[in-house]
Amino acid sequence: MKYLKIANTGLIEVEALTLMGASTKDGKTTIGEFGSGNKYSLAYLLRNGYEVKIFVGHEQIEISTEVRVFRGHDFNVILINGKETSLTTEMGKDWELWQSVRELYCNAVDEGKTFFGIVDEDEVTHEETETAFYISLSPELEQLFFNINDYIALTKEVLFSNENGIIYRKHGAKAGIYRRGIKVFDTNDESIFDYDFPTITINESRVVKYSWEVGEKMWKLLFSCPNKNIIREVLQNIKDKKFIENQIDNDFCYITDSIKDEWVEAMPEKSIAPRSMGGNVKDEDQAKTIFLPDVLYNRMAARNGEMVSESFKKSVAGVYKEEVLSELENQILKDVVYFLKECKFDLPYEIKIVSFSNQKIMGSVDENVILLSRVAFDKGKQYVVNTIIEEYIHIKYGVNDETRAFQDASIDLLITYMKNINAFNF
């Protein structure tokens, strides 16, 4: 018979196998933190017919089960050294084999892993200063071991790493998402690279607690990466929506980080366009255009506007296309212009109704033209007036958003307006 052996330095206390929540790990400097994983692992293995041997130094901890009846149902209670515990083999009913092995491996790493591999029966030894788990080898367990990089990043090639995480060379088709070397996310999506996020939030089953964190942390890591080979690989493949990297456009993926200069420098000799407006690229320009997720596109365009496809008109807020108003929108605009005229507010600039590549933008300017997003019309007439006045200030005073200059210009405009309306001079 063969066994999978997982060993670490130090001697485990028996209570670590019986007390739920008994853990001194903080989850910051260690992989584990909940104090329940090894119990779930043991329950899974016993429930599925695996033989488990545990040696603490030269002493073997005896593991067995005994049937107990509770409310008419039979339960296999786990016994440690012949003593009944409160644990049953029903624990962790949703667990899979890889989770059980992962758990014991994580505990070994936290304590100082000394061995992880397959041994023959005559190699079942017990070192004085070690704790060793032996699990009888099944075909499924053997296959898991030889594909261990799908679950534990033992030999994965690191392409880039920093405080935000690690980018691994791709292994397999499905996206590999790890936390401190341990798989924590199961998905059918594919990925361009595999990733390790040391601070991603996990639950007690050691899987990602908030799926939106995957995309957020992925792009925080990618934006901070200066490796042009990695960047080129992303830019060439991100058009394919099957890749998990496309979660950058997820509404729950909130990313404020800017990109490295290397992202612009690594661009192939092609123009860029936002994927959401790809239909507006001229047919003759399609082949020489890279269509990027909007969030990535906006950052690239902000760094180098010359890369933007010539099929698009451009403003300081990004690319846009002119729109034809519906009857209702046209009436709202007429009412707004009439309101400003009745208030004796001089509006010498042309207004164009457009759609921006970034739908969160409500207004912008292109030279001396006010660009008003048709999305603003959904927010009501007062919001449309607000947006027009804001863009008016940008043109008239040449000031930017969220600056002291814009604040001063807004107050100056208000005072000047009041003086003109009241024919007051001071």
TISE-238366 format. One record per residue (C-alpha): residue in three letters; x, y, z. Coordinates in pm, whole numbers, plus 32768, in hexadecimal, padded with zeros to 4 digits. Layout:
<recs>
<rec type="ala" px="X" py="Y" pz="Z"/>
...
</recs>
This chain:
<recs>
<rec type="met" px="8000" py="8000" pz="8000"/>
<rec type="lys" px="806D" py="8165" pz="7FBE"/>
<rec type="tyr" px="8020" py="829F" pz="8083"/>
<rec type="leu" px="8023" py="8414" pz="804E"/>
<rec type="lys" px="80FF" py="849E" pz="8162"/>
<rec type="ile" px="80DF" py="8602" pz="81E5"/>
<rec type="ala" px="81D4" py="8659" pz="82FC"/>
<rec type="asn" px="8248" py="878C" pz="83B8"/>
<rec type="thr" px="8330" py="87E8" pz="84D0"/>
<rec type="gly" px="82A1" py="87F9" pz="862E"/>
<rec type="leu" px="81B1" py="871B" pz="86E9"/>
<rec type="ile" px="803C" py="8750" pz="86C0"/>
<rec type="glu" px="7F65" py="874C" pz="87FA"/>
<rec type="val" px="7E45" py="8656" pz="87F7"/>
<rec type="glu" px="7D52" py="8773" pz="8846"/>
<rec type="ala" px="7DA3" py="8809" pz="86F3"/>
<rec type="leu" px="7CE4" py="86E4" pz="865B"/>
<rec type="thr" px="7BB7" py="86F8" pz="8741"/>
<rec type="leu" px="7B71" py="8861" pz="87AB"/>
<rec type="met" px="7AB2" py="892C" pz="86A9"/>
<rec type="gly" px="7B3C" py="8A8C" pz="868A"/>
<rec type="ala" px="7C7A" py="8A2F" pz="8744"/>
<rec type="ser" px="7D77" py="8AFC" pz="8680"/>
<rec type="thr" px="7E89" py="8BF0" pz="86D9"/>
<rec type="lys" px="7EB6" py="8C5B" pz="856E"/>
<rec type="asp" px="7E62" py="8DBD" pz="8503"/>
<rec type="gly" px="7E35" py="8D85" pz="838D"/>
<rec type="lys" px="7F27" py="8EA3" pz="8346"/>
<rec type="thr" px="8073" py="8DF6" pz="8378"/>
<rec type="thr" px="7FE0" py="8C99" pz="834E"/>
<rec type="ile" px="7F02" py="8BED" pz="824F"/>
<rec type="gly" px="7E0C" py="8B66" pz="8350"/>
<rec type="glu" px="7D46" py="8C28" pz="8450"/>
<rec type="phe" px="7BFA" py="8B7D" pz="849D"/>
<rec type="gly" px="7C5F" py="8A44" pz="855B"/>
<rec type="ser" px="7B67" py="8961" pz="84A9"/>
<rec type="gly" px="7C10" py="88F0" pz="836A"/>
<rec type="asn" px="7CC6" py="87BB" pz="83E6"/>
<rec type="lys" px="7B84" py="873C" pz="8487"/>
<rec type="tyr" px="7AC6" py="8761" pz="833E"/>
<rec type="ser" px="7BE6" py="86BD" pz="8286"/>
<rec type="leu" px="7BEB" py="8595" pz="8374"/>
<rec type="ala" px="7A70" py="8570" pz="835A"/>
<rec type="tyr" px="7A7E" py="856F" pz="81DD"/>
<rec type="leu" px="7B91" py="8468" pz="81D0"/>
<rec type="leu" px="7AE9" py="837E" pz="82C7"/>
<rec type="arg" px="7997" py="83A8" pz="8220"/>
<rec type="asn" px="7A2B" py="8345" pz="80D2"/>
<rec type="gly" px="7AE1" py="8211" pz="814A"/>
<rec type="tyr" px="7C47" py="8293" pz="8161"/>
<rec type="glu" px="7D32" py="8207" pz="8266"/>
<rec type="val" px="7DD2" py="831E" pz="832F"/>
<rec type="lys" px="7F06" py="82F2" pz="8407"/>
<rec type="ile" px="7F89" py="840D" pz="84DF"/>
<rec type="phe" px="80D9" py="8406" pz="8590"/>
<rec type="val" px="8141" py="8509" pz="868F"/>
<rec type="gly" px="82AF" py="84C4" pz="86C4"/>
<rec type="his" px="82C6" py="834F" pz="870B"/>
<rec type="glu" px="815E" py="833D" pz="878A"/>
<rec type="gln" px="8041" py="82DD" pz="86A4"/>
<rec type="ile" px="7EF1" py="8383" pz="86D3"/>
<rec type="glu" px="7DE4" py="827E" pz="86A3"/>
<rec type="ile" px="7CC8" py="82EB" pz="85C0"/>
<rec type="ser" px="7B84" py="8227" pz="85B3"/>
<rec type="thr" px="7A0B" py="824E" pz="859E"/>
<rec type="glu" px="78E1" py="81C4" pz="865B"/>
<rec type="val" px="7773" py="81CB" pz="8603"/>
<rec type="arg" px="768E" py="829F" pz="86DB"/>
<rec type="val" px="7515" py="82BE" pz="86B2"/>
<rec type="phe" px="7481" py="841C" pz="86C5"/>
<rec type="arg" px="730E" py="8455" pz="868C"/>
<rec type="gly" px="72EF" py="8314" pz="85CB"/>
<rec type="his" px="741C" py="834D" pz="84EB"/>
<rec type="asp" px="756F" py="82A4" pz="84F4"/>
<rec type="phe" px="76A2" py="8381" pz="850B"/>
<rec type="asn" px="780F" py="831C" pz="8500"/>
<rec type="val" px="78B3" py="83D1" pz="8624"/>
<rec type="ile" px="7A2B" py="8405" pz="8608"/>
<rec type="leu" px="7AFB" py="8373" pz="8723"/>
<rec type="ile" px="7C59" py="83F0" pz="8771"/>
<rec type="asn" px="7D2D" py="82F7" pz="8835"/>
<rec type="gly" px="7BED" py="823E" pz="8887"/>
<rec type="lys" px="7B44" py="8371" pz="891C"/>
<rec type="glu" px="7A00" py="83F0" pz="8889"/>
<rec type="thr" px="7A04" py="854F" pz="87F8"/>
<rec type="ser" px="78E7" py="8633" pz="8791"/>
<rec type="leu" px="7952" py="860A" pz="8624"/>
<rec type="thr" px="78A1" py="852E" pz="8528"/>
<rec type="thr" px="78F6" py="84C4" pz="83C7"/>
<rec type="glu" px="77CD" py="8594" pz="834E"/>
<rec type="met" px="789D" py="86D2" pz="8374"/>
<rec type="gly" px="7908" py="877C" pz="8234"/>
<rec type="lys" px="7806" py="86CA" pz="815E"/>
<rec type="asp" px="7846" py="87B9" pz="803C"/>
<rec type="trp" px="79BD" py="878C" pz="8049"/>
<rec type="glu" px="7A83" py="86E4" pz="7F35"/>
<rec type="leu" px="7BC4" py="861A" pz="7F4B"/>
<rec type="trp" px="7CA1" py="8739" pz="7EDC"/>
<rec type="gln" px="7C1B" py="8812" pz="7FF7"/>
<rec type="ser" px="7C6F" py="8707" pz="80F6"/>
<rec type="val" px="7DD5" py="86E2" pz="8077"/>
<rec type="arg" px="7DF9" py="8859" pz="8057"/>
<rec type="glu" px="7D96" py="8888" pz="81C2"/>
<rec type="leu" px="7E97" py="8795" pz="824D"/>
<rec type="tyr" px="7F9F" py="8828" pz="8166"/>
<rec type="cys" px="7F4F" py="898B" pz="81DC"/>
<rec type="asn" px="7F6F" py="8926" pz="8349"/>
<rec type="ala" px="80BF" py="8884" pz="82FD"/>
<rec type="val" px="813A" py="89C0" pz="824D"/>
<rec type="asp" px="80CF" py="8A9A" pz="8373"/>
<rec type="glu" px="8192" py="89BB" pz="8462"/>
<rec type="gly" px="82C2" py="8986" pz="8382"/>
<rec type="lys" px="8287" py="8883" pz="8271"/>
<rec type="thr" px="8391" py="8775" pz="8257"/>
<rec type="phe" px="82F8" py="867F" pz="8161"/>
<rec type="phe" px="81E0" py="8661" pz="8064"/>
<rec type="gly" px="81E4" py="8530" pz="7F85"/>
<rec type="ile" px="8188" py="83C5" pz="7F45"/>
<rec type="val" px="8233" py="82B4" pz="8013"/>
<rec type="asp" px="8222" py="8138" pz="8028"/>
<rec type="glu" px="8196" py="8086" pz="8157"/>
<rec type="asp" px="82F3" py="8033" pz="81D7"/>
<rec type="glu" px="8342" py="81A8" pz="81D3"/>
<rec type="val" px="8235" py="81FC" pz="82D2"/>
<rec type="thr" px="8326" py="8284" pz="83D5"/>
<rec type="his" px="8307" py="8367" pz="8502"/>
<rec type="glu" px="8416" py="8466" pz="8549"/>
<rec type="glu" px="8442" py="84E5" pz="86AB"/>
<rec type="thr" px="840E" py="8653" pz="8656"/>
<rec type="glu" px="8304" py="8630" pz="8547"/>
<rec type="thr" px="818D" py="8610" pz="851F"/>
<rec type="ala" px="8137" py="8535" pz="83F5"/>
<rec type="phe" px="7FEB" py="84E6" pz="834E"/>
<rec type="tyr" px="7FD1" py="83B4" pz="826C"/>
<rec type="ile" px="7EA4" py="838A" pz="8186"/>
<rec type="ser" px="7E6F" py="8243" pz="80CC"/>
<rec type="leu" px="7EA4" py="827C" pz="7F58"/>
<rec type="ser" px="7D78" py="8255" pz="7E73"/>
<rec type="pro" px="7D7C" py="828C" pz="7CF8"/>
<rec type="glu" px="7CCA" py="83D9" pz="7D2F"/>
<rec type="leu" px="7DC4" py="8447" pz="7E37"/>
<rec type="glu" px="7EEA" py="83DF" pz="7D5E"/>
<rec type="gln" px="7E60" py="84A5" pz="7C38"/>
<rec type="leu" px="7E2C" py="85D0" pz="7D1C"/>
<rec type="phe" px="7F94" py="85BD" pz="7D93"/>
<rec type="phe" px="8022" py="85B6" pz="7C31"/>
<rec type="asn" px="7F47" py="86E0" pz="7BD4"/>
<rec type="ile" px="7F8A" py="8793" pz="7D1A"/>
<rec type="asn" px="7FD4" py="88E2" pz="7C71"/>
<rec type="asp" px="7E61" py="88F8" pz="7C27"/>
<rec type="tyr" px="7E2D" py="891A" pz="7D9E"/>
<rec type="ile" px="7F79" py="897A" pz="7E3D"/>
<rec type="ala" px="8078" py="8A55" pz="7D88"/>
<rec type="leu" px="81A1" py="8974" pz="7DD2"/>
<rec type="thr" px="8267" py="8993" pz="7C8F"/>
<rec type="lys" px="81AF" py="8AA4" pz="7BD1"/>
<rec type="glu" px="8291" py="8B98" pz="7B1A"/>
<rec type="val" px="8287" py="8CF9" pz="7BA9"/>
<rec type="leu" px="8287" py="8E01" pz="7A97"/>
<rec type="phe" px="825C" py="8F33" pz="7B77"/>
<rec type="ser" px="821B" py="8F7F" pz="7CE3"/>
<rec type="asn" px="81F6" py="90AC" pz="7DC6"/>
<rec type="glu" px="8130" py="910E" pz="7EFA"/>
<rec type="asn" px="7FEA" py="90E3" pz="7E35"/>
<rec type="gly" px="8026" py="8F77" pz="7DE3"/>
<rec type="ile" px="80C2" py="8E87" pz="7CEC"/>
<rec type="ile" px="808C" py="8E4A" pz="7B79"/>
<rec type="tyr" px="80CF" py="8CDF" pz="7B1A"/>
<rec type="arg" px="8105" py="8C4A" pz="79C2"/>
<rec type="lys" px="7FBB" py="8BAF" pz="7951"/>
<rec type="his" px="7F7A" py="8A4E" pz="79C6"/>
<rec type="gly" px="7E50" py="899D" pz="792B"/>
<rec type="ala" px="7D24" py="8A49" pz="7891"/>
<rec type="lys" px="7C56" py="8AAE" pz="79C0"/>
<rec type="ala" px="7CBA" py="8BE3" pz="7A80"/>
<rec type="gly" px="7DA1" py="8B91" pz="7BA1"/>
<rec type="ile" px="7D63" py="8C7B" pz="7CC6"/>
<rec type="tyr" px="7E38" py="8C42" pz="7DFB"/>
<rec type="arg" px="7E6D" py="8CDA" pz="7F52"/>
<rec type="arg" px="7FCD" py="8CA8" pz="7FDA"/>
<rec type="gly" px="8000" py="8B86" pz="7EEF"/>
<rec type="ile" px="7EB1" py="8ADC" pz="7F33"/>
<rec type="lys" px="7D8D" py="8AC7" pz="7E3D"/>
<rec type="val" px="7C67" py="8B91" pz="7EC5"/>
<rec type="phe" px="7B82" py="8BCA" pz="7D9B"/>
<rec type="asp" px="7ACD" py="8AD2" pz="7CBE"/>
<rec type="thr" px="7A54" py="8B4D" pz="7B6D"/>
<rec type="asn" px="7A13" py="8ACF" pz="7A0D"/>
<rec type="asp" px="7A9C" py="8C14" pz="797F"/>
<rec type="glu" px="7BED" py="8C06" pz="78D7"/>
<rec type="ser" px="7D06" py="8CFE" pz="7913"/>
<rec type="ile" px="7E35" py="8D8E" pz="7865"/>
<rec type="phe" px="7F0A" py="8D5A" pz="799B"/>
<rec type="asp" px="7EE2" py="8CBB" pz="7AF2"/>
<rec type="tyr" px="7EED" py="8D9A" pz="7C25"/>
<rec type="asp" px="7F39" py="8D9A" pz="7D98"/>
<rec type="phe" px="7E9B" py="8EA2" pz="7E78"/>
<rec type="pro" px="7F2A" py="8E8F" pz="7FDA"/>
<rec type="thr" px="7E1C" py="8F66" pz="807C"/>
<rec type="ile" px="7CDF" py="8EF8" pz="7FC6"/>
<rec type="thr" px="7BC5" py="8EB0" pz="80BB"/>
<rec type="ile" px="7B6E" py="8D41" pz="80F0"/>
<rec type="asn" px="7A61" py="8C90" pz="81B8"/>
<rec type="glu" px="7A85" py="8B6D" pz="82A8"/>
<rec type="ser" px="7A90" py="8A77" pz="8186"/>
<rec type="arg" px="7BC0" py="8B32" pz="8102"/>
<rec type="val" px="7B17" py="8BAC" pz="7FC5"/>
<rec type="val" px="7AEC" py="8D14" pz="7F53"/>
<rec type="lys" px="79DB" py="8DBE" pz="801B"/>
<rec type="tyr" px="798F" py="8EDA" pz="7F28"/>
<rec type="ser" px="79B0" py="8E7E" pz="7DB9"/>
<rec type="trp" px="79CA" py="8FEC" pz="7D52"/>
<rec type="glu" px="7B18" py="8FFD" pz="7E08"/>
<rec type="val" px="7BB2" py="8F19" pz="7D02"/>
<rec type="gly" px="7B92" py="9013" pz="7BE4"/>
<rec type="glu" px="7BE9" py="913A" pz="7CC2"/>
<rec type="lys" px="7D29" py="90A3" pz="7D49"/>
<rec type="met" px="7D86" py="9012" pz="7BF6"/>
<rec type="trp" px="7D88" py="9165" pz="7B4E"/>
<rec type="lys" px="7E2C" py="9212" pz="7C73"/>
<rec type="leu" px="7F47" py="911A" pz="7C41"/>
<rec type="leu" px="7F49" py="9138" pz="7AC5"/>
<rec type="phe" px="7F43" py="92B5" pz="7ACA"/>
<rec type="ser" px="8075" py="92B2" pz="7BAE"/>
<rec type="cys" px="8132" py="91C1" pz="7ACA"/>
<rec type="pro" px="8246" py="9259" pz="79EE"/>
<rec type="asn" px="8298" py="9110" pz="793B"/>
<rec type="lys" px="8257" py="915A" pz="77CA"/>
<rec type="asn" px="8241" py="8FEB" pz="776A"/>
<rec type="ile" px="8123" py="8FBC" pz="7861"/>
<rec type="ile" px="807D" py="90FC" pz="77EC"/>
<rec type="arg" px="8092" py="9099" pz="767D"/>
<rec type="glu" px="7FFC" py="8F46" pz="76CD"/>
<rec type="val" px="7ED5" py="8FF0" pz="7779"/>
<rec type="leu" px="7E9E" py="90EF" pz="7664"/>
<rec type="gln" px="7EA6" py="8FE7" pz="7553"/>
<rec type="asn" px="7DB4" py="8EFB" pz="75FF"/>
<rec type="ile" px="7CC6" py="8FCE" pz="76CC"/>
<rec type="lys" px="7BD9" py="8FF5" pz="75A6"/>
<rec type="asp" px="7B6C" py="8E91" pz="75EF"/>
<rec type="lys" px="7A4F" py="8EA6" pz="76EB"/>
<rec type="lys" px="7A8B" py="8D45" pz="776C"/>
<rec type="phe" px="7BAE" py="8DC5" pz="783B"/>
<rec type="ile" px="7B76" py="8E26" pz="79A5"/>
<rec type="glu" px="7C49" py="8F5F" pz="796F"/>
<rec type="asn" px="7B15" py="8FF6" pz="78CB"/>
<rec type="gln" px="7A7E" py="9023" pz="7A25"/>
<rec type="ile" px="7B20" py="9179" pz="7A1F"/>
<rec type="asp" px="79D7" py="91F4" pz="7988"/>
<rec type="asn" px="7906" py="9158" pz="7A99"/>
<rec type="asp" px="7836" py="9260" pz="7B51"/>
<rec type="phe" px="78B0" py="91CE" pz="7C9C"/>
<rec type="cys" px="7A1E" py="91ED" pz="7C37"/>
<rec type="tyr" px="7A88" py="933D" pz="7CC4"/>
<rec type="ile" px="7BE9" py="9398" pz="7C55"/>
<rec type="thr" px="7C85" py="94EC" pz="7C8D"/>
<rec type="asp" px="7DEF" py="9495" pz="7C41"/>
<rec type="ser" px="7E9B" py="952A" pz="7B11"/>
<rec type="ile" px="7F66" py="945D" pz="7A1C"/>
<rec type="lys" px="80DF" py="9453" pz="79F7"/>
<rec type="asp" px="8181" py="9509" pz="78D1"/>
<rec type="glu" px="81EB" py="93B5" pz="784D"/>
<rec type="trp" px="807F" py="936D" pz="77F0"/>
<rec type="val" px="8088" py="9482" pz="76EC"/>
<rec type="glu" px="81E8" py="9427" pz="767C"/>
<rec type="ala" px="8187" py="92B9" pz="764A"/>
<rec type="met" px="8061" py="9305" pz="7564"/>
<rec type="pro" px="807A" py="925F" pz="740E"/>
<rec type="glu" px="806F" py="9340" pz="72DE"/>
<rec type="lys" px="7EF7" py="9354" pz="72EB"/>
<rec type="ser" px="7DEF" py="944C" pz="7355"/>
<rec type="ile" px="7D17" py="9411" pz="7488"/>
<rec type="ala" px="7BA1" py="9429" pz="74B4"/>
<rec type="pro" px="7AB1" py="93E8" pz="75D5"/>
<rec type="arg" px="7A09" py="9297" pz="75AE"/>
<rec type="ser" px="78B1" py="9327" pz="75FE"/>
<rec type="met" px="78CA" py="940D" pz="74CE"/>
<rec type="gly" px="7970" py="9316" pz="73E3"/>
<rec type="gly" px="784E" py="932D" pz="72F0"/>
<rec type="asn" px="78AD" py="9496" pz="72A5"/>
<rec type="val" px="7A03" py="943E" pz="7219"/>
<rec type="lys" px="7A08" py="9459" pz="709F"/>
<rec type="asp" px="7A1F" py="9312" pz="6FE1"/>
<rec type="glu" px="7B6E" py="936F" pz="6F4B"/>
<rec type="asp" px="7BF9" py="93B3" pz="70AA"/>
<rec type="gln" px="7B83" py="9271" pz="7152"/>
<rec type="ala" px="7CBB" py="91A3" pz="7100"/>
<rec type="lys" px="7DAA" py="92AA" pz="7188"/>
<rec type="thr" px="7CEB" py="92E6" pz="72CB"/>
<rec type="ile" px="7D07" py="923D" pz="741F"/>
<rec type="phe" px="7BBE" py="923D" pz="74DC"/>
<rec type="leu" px="7BFA" py="925E" pz="7652"/>
<rec type="pro" px="7B12" py="9245" pz="7780"/>
<rec type="asp" px="7A99" py="93A5" pz="77C3"/>
<rec type="val" px="7B4C" py="93CF" pz="7910"/>
<rec type="leu" px="7C99" py="936E" pz="7875"/>
<rec type="tyr" px="7C56" py="9439" pz="773D"/>
<rec type="asn" px="7C10" py="9578" pz="7802"/>
<rec type="arg" px="7D5D" py="955C" pz="78B9"/>
<rec type="met" px="7E1F" py="9517" pz="777B"/>
<rec type="ala" px="7D79" py="9635" pz="76C0"/>
<rec type="ala" px="7DBE" py="9722" pz="77E3"/>
<rec type="arg" px="7F32" py="96CE" pz="77CD"/>
<rec type="asn" px="7F4C" py="96F0" pz="7653"/>
<rec type="gly" px="7E26" py="977A" pz="758E"/>
<rec type="glu" px="7EDD" py="9741" pz="7445"/>
<rec type="met" px="7E95" py="95CB" pz="7464"/>
<rec type="val" px="7D1C" py="9601" pz="744E"/>
<rec type="ser" px="7C7A" py="9583" pz="730E"/>
<rec type="glu" px="7C3D" py="9692" pz="720C"/>
<rec type="ser" px="7ADA" py="9611" pz="71ED"/>
<rec type="phe" px="7A86" py="96C8" pz="732F"/>
<rec type="lys" px="7A5F" py="9832" pz="738D"/>
<rec type="lys" px="7B22" py="988B" pz="74C6"/>
<rec type="ser" px="7AF4" py="9972" pz="75EC"/>
<rec type="val" px="7BB2" py="99A9" pz="7730"/>
<rec type="ala" px="7AC9" py="98A5" pz="77CC"/>
<rec type="gly" px="7B08" py="979B" pz="76C4"/>
<rec type="val" px="7A71" py="9730" pz="757A"/>
<rec type="tyr" px="7908" py="976C" pz="7521"/>
<rec type="lys" px="780C" py="974D" pz="740C"/>
<rec type="glu" px="76F8" py="9843" pz="73B9"/>
<rec type="glu" px="7593" py="97D5" pz="73F9"/>
<rec type="val" px="7440" py="9825" pz="7362"/>
<rec type="leu" px="734C" py="988C" pz="7471"/>
<rec type="ser" px="71F8" py="97F0" pz="74A0"/>
<rec type="glu" px="70C8" py="98D5" pz="74A0"/>
<rec type="leu" px="70C1" py="98D5" pz="761C"/>
<rec type="glu" px="7235" py="9923" pz="763D"/>
<rec type="asn" px="7217" py="9A34" pz="7537"/>
<rec type="gln" px="70FB" py="9AD5" pz="75FB"/>
<rec type="ile" px="71C5" py="9AC5" pz="773F"/>
<rec type="leu" px="72E9" py="9B75" pz="7695"/>
<rec type="lys" px="7202" py="9C83" pz="760C"/>
<rec type="asp" px="716F" py="9CBA" pz="7767"/>
<rec type="val" px="72CC" py="9CD4" pz="7800"/>
<rec type="val" px="7348" py="9DCE" pz="76FC"/>
<rec type="tyr" px="7209" py="9E9B" pz="7727"/>
<rec type="phe" px="7238" py="9E96" pz="78A2"/>
<rec type="leu" px="739E" py="9F1B" pz="7884"/>
<rec type="lys" px="732A" py="A028" pz="778F"/>
<rec type="glu" px="7210" py="A097" pz="7875"/>
<rec type="cys" px="730E" py="A0AD" pz="7991"/>
<rec type="lys" px="73E0" py="A191" pz="78B0"/>
<rec type="phe" px="74FD" py="A097" pz="78BF"/>
<rec type="asp" px="75D5" py="A0D0" pz="778B"/>
<rec type="leu" px="762C" py="9F83" pz="76E7"/>
<rec type="pro" px="76FD" py="9FC8" pz="75B0"/>
<rec type="tyr" px="777C" py="9E63" pz="7583"/>
<rec type="glu" px="76EF" py="9D51" pz="74A7"/>
<rec type="ile" px="7660" py="9C1E" pz="7557"/>
<rec type="lys" px="7685" py="9ABF" pz="74C8"/>
<rec type="ile" px="75E0" py="998B" pz="7559"/>
<rec type="val" px="76CC" py="9864" pz="755E"/>
<rec type="ser" px="771C" py="970D" pz="75F1"/>
<rec type="phe" px="7868" py="96EF" pz="76A4"/>
<rec type="ser" px="793A" py="95B4" pz="76B5"/>
<rec type="asn" px="792C" py="95E0" pz="782E"/>
<rec type="gln" px="77B9" py="95EA" pz="7880"/>
<rec type="lys" px="77FE" py="9687" pz="79D3"/>
<rec type="ile" px="7861" py="97CB" pz="7924"/>
<rec type="met" px="773B" py="98B9" pz="7907"/>
<rec type="gly" px="77E5" py="99D7" pz="7851"/>
<rec type="ser" px="7924" py="9A4F" pz="77AF"/>
<rec type="val" px="79A6" py="9B4F" pz="76B7"/>
<rec type="asp" px="7A43" py="9B3B" pz="755F"/>
<rec type="glu" px="7AE5" py="9C8A" pz="7516"/>
<rec type="asn" px="79C0" py="9D7F" pz="7540"/>
<rec type="val" px="78AB" py="9C7B" pz="7529"/>
<rec type="ile" px="77F0" py="9BF6" pz="7659"/>
<rec type="leu" px="77CB" py="9A7B" pz="7647"/>
<rec type="leu" px="769F" py="9A04" pz="770C"/>
<rec type="ser" px="766B" py="9890" pz="774C"/>
<rec type="arg" px="7513" py="9815" pz="76F5"/>
<rec type="val" px="7524" py="9752" pz="783D"/>
<rec type="ala" px="74FF" py="98A2" pz="78ED"/>
<rec type="phe" px="739F" py="98C2" pz="785F"/>
<rec type="asp" px="7332" py="9799" pz="7930"/>
<rec type="lys" px="7386" py="9860" pz="7A69"/>
<rec type="gly" px="7297" py="9980" pz="7A20"/>
<rec type="lys" px="729B" py="9AE8" pz="79A2"/>
<rec type="gln" px="734A" py="9B7A" pz="7AD2"/>
<rec type="tyr" px="746A" py="9A83" pz="7AAB"/>
<rec type="val" px="7489" py="9AE1" pz="793A"/>
<rec type="val" px="749E" py="9C53" pz="799B"/>
<rec type="asn" px="75A2" py="9C01" pz="7AA4"/>
<rec type="thr" px="767A" py="9B47" pz="79A5"/>
<rec type="ile" px="7660" py="9C59" pz="789D"/>
<rec type="ile" px="76CB" py="9D64" pz="7997"/>
<rec type="glu" px="77F0" py="9C91" pz="7A0D"/>
<rec type="glu" px="7872" py="9C62" pz="78AA"/>
<rec type="tyr" px="7832" py="9DD4" pz="7863"/>
<rec type="ile" px="7921" py="9E27" pz="7981"/>
<rec type="his" px="7A29" py="9D3C" pz="78F5"/>
<rec type="ile" px="7A20" py="9DEE" pz="77A3"/>
<rec type="lys" px="79FC" py="9F56" pz="7819"/>
<rec type="tyr" px="7B02" py="9F4A" pz="792C"/>
<rec type="gly" px="7BE2" py="9E30" pz="78AF"/>
<rec type="val" px="7BDF" py="9D7B" pz="7A01"/>
<rec type="asn" px="7BDE" py="9C09" pz="7A59"/>
<rec type="asp" px="7AF8" py="9B3A" pz="7B36"/>
<rec type="glu" px="7B35" py="9B20" pz="7CAC"/>
<rec type="thr" px="7C28" py="9C43" pz="7CBE"/>
<rec type="arg" px="7C32" py="9D88" pz="7D82"/>
<rec type="ala" px="7C2D" py="9E3C" pz="7C34"/>
<rec type="phe" px="7AE1" py="9D98" pz="7BDC"/>
<rec type="gln" px="7A54" py="9DF6" pz="7D2F"/>
<rec type="asp" px="7ABF" py="9F60" pz="7D05"/>
<rec type="ala" px="7A36" py="9F6C" pz="7BA3"/>
<rec type="ser" px="78E5" py="9EE1" pz="7C13"/>
<rec type="ile" px="78C2" py="9FE5" pz="7D27"/>
<rec type="asp" px="7933" py="A0FA" pz="7C3D"/>
<rec type="leu" px="782E" py="A08D" pz="7B3D"/>
<rec type="leu" px="771D" py="A092" pz="7C46"/>
<rec type="ile" px="777C" py="A1EE" pz="7CC4"/>
<rec type="thr" px="7794" py="A279" pz="7B63"/>
<rec type="tyr" px="7640" py="A1E4" pz="7B0E"/>
<rec type="met" px="759F" py="A282" pz="7C43"/>
<rec type="lys" px="7639" py="A3D4" pz="7BF2"/>
<rec type="asn" px="75BA" py="A3C8" pz="7A8C"/>
<rec type="ile" px="745B" py="A35D" pz="7AF3"/>
<rec type="asn" px="7441" py="A470" pz="7BF9"/>
<rec type="ala" px="74FC" py="A579" pz="7B2C"/>
<rec type="phe" px="75D5" py="A5A7" pz="7C5F"/>
<rec type="asn" px="7733" py="A630" pz="7C42"/>
<rec type="phe" px="7845" py="A61C" pz="7D47"/>
</recs>
